[in-house]
Amino acid sequence: MVEGTVLASFLILFLFLKKTQKGTTAKKGKSPAGGRKLEGNLEKMNQLLKESEALSLDLSQTLAEKRELVKKLIESLDGRIQNLTHLLQKIEGKIPGPPSEPGARDGNMQVLEMATAGCGVADIARRLGLSQEEVQLILDLRKITASG
């Protein structure tokens, strides 16, 4: 991208000089003011060329910084995705499927394990085929017996 800007600047400079040279060739013997005018124009073109190079360099640096920021953000998001995937696998491993006629103690333990794993009352009730009230009662009883 920088090369394109510099190339465009040189092309403009070349065309300008060629046009100016044609004008001075026709007036060559007439006045020395044309030479001064050409020098003034060359100085302006050099100044414009330097400014375009500085802008091009600044743009390149800004783009490089933005690329680094995007790269860091992508790495951060990839890390978060991996953490979430790991947590999901961990939770899914701890949460058993719906039991086939569990005993009362086994059902209560499943409710407690799922609650410990971070599942909500509605999710536990749905997965275990229980009512939300029953799940909440089991959790409340566990709190009472744990604190008593």
HELIX and SHEET records of a PDB file:
HELIX    1   1 VAL A    2  ALA A   26  1                                  25    
HELIX    2   2 ALA A   33  LYS A   94  1                                  62    
HELIX    3   3 ALA A  104  THR A  116  1                                  13    
HELIX    4   4 VAL A  121  LEU A  128  1                                   8    
HELIX    5   5 GLN A  132  SER A  147  1                                  16    
END                                                                             
